[in-house]
Amino acid sequence: MSLNDKDQRPKSRKFPFMDANTNLQDSRLADAWAELHNYSVNGNPLKADSYRLAFADPEFLLRRETRGIRFQLELLKPDLGQTAQGIESTIVVYGSARFLAPEDAERLLQEARASGDAERIALAERALRGSSYYQAARQFAALVAEYSEARPPAERMYICTGGGPGIMEAANRGAHEAGAPNVGLNITLPHEQSGNRYITPSLSYKFHYFAMRKMHFMMRAKALVVFPGGFGTMDELFEVLTLVQTTKSKPLPIVLFGSAFWRALINFDVMLEHGTISPADLSLFRITDDPAEAWDIIRTFYRL
């Protein structure tokens, strides 16, 4: 056989060792993690060990100098996972984690009234009013899911939230109840440690870094719907507005849900009067009180 003939052989036959080295289920990797697991199960302290494999050494991976590696991992894992499951276009829903489902708010009010505590009753009445936003987010997500179900996979849009309670749970719930996969990008916080129960399990991700989590929100976002919320919601909203305003992100529909809340909270006209934004910047978002209108704004933008 000539040298040219040898060159025509498939690479997997010419270099058989390549197959073994690219086997991601290699038992040697599993053994390294099993060693760490045994320490945890047996309650043994895990001490620094220079001989431990670098990728299986928590002390090493958690050093300040390896922060860049952790950034890469938080970027890569959710990206690969969503790509493998066909999640390419999302509609991101932001909003407060503190709003209750109507049924929970009603039960809270009944308990408060039974107690006779005036302050408790006032708080429960506020919770019941706020539950209307929960229900609206749930309805909006259902509209998106029902539309996408009838479309080819490549044209479907999927609900994506921060994965927590409140508005996030409501949107994940609306998609889940319509039978649609949905995404949750949770963050490790003292009071919010796990994703809500309506997220598709294989699309539930947990982040340490807010920056990487917000990057993932935008990587697949085709629209943003923002319900009333607190500091976190404001942070996420204004980052997206800034990205679109500065053309770091492609234009996309930004819908603010709850006109009474948004008009009382932010006087965008004052920003315009002081020259801190341009008149065109006011067209970067729309305000509505109707889940169907919110969905229509997105559909009109993309001519769906």
Sequence and secondary structure as in RCSB ss.txt:
>XXXX:A:sequence
MSLNDKDQRPKSRKFPFMDANTNLQDSRLADAWAELHNYSVNGNPLKADSYRLAFADPEFLLRRETRGIRFQLEL
LKPDLGQTAQGIESTIVVYGSARFLAPEDAERLLQEARASGDAERIALAERALRGSSYYQAARQFAALVAEYSEA
RPPAERMYICTGGGPGIMEAANRGAHEAGAPNVGLNITLPHEQSGNRYITPSLSYKFHYFAMRKMHFMMRAKALV
VFPGGFGTMDELFEVLTLVQTTKSKPLPIVLFGSAFWRALINFDVMLEHGTISPADLSLFRITDDPAEAWDIIRT
FYRL
>XXXX:A:secstr
  HHHHHTS HHHH THHHHHT TT HHHHHHHHHHHHHHHTT      TTS GGG HHHHTSGGGHHHHHHHHH
HHHHHHHHHTT   EEEEE  S    HHHHHHHHHHHHHHT HHHHHHHHHHHHHHHHHHHHHHHHHHHHHHHHT
S GGG  EEEE SSSTHHHHHHHHHHHTT   EEEEE BTTB S  TTS GGGEEEES HHHHHHHHHHSEEEEE
E S  HHHHHHHHHHHHHHHTTSS    EEEE HHHHHHH  HHHHHHTTSS GGGGGG EEES HHHHHHHHHH
HHT 
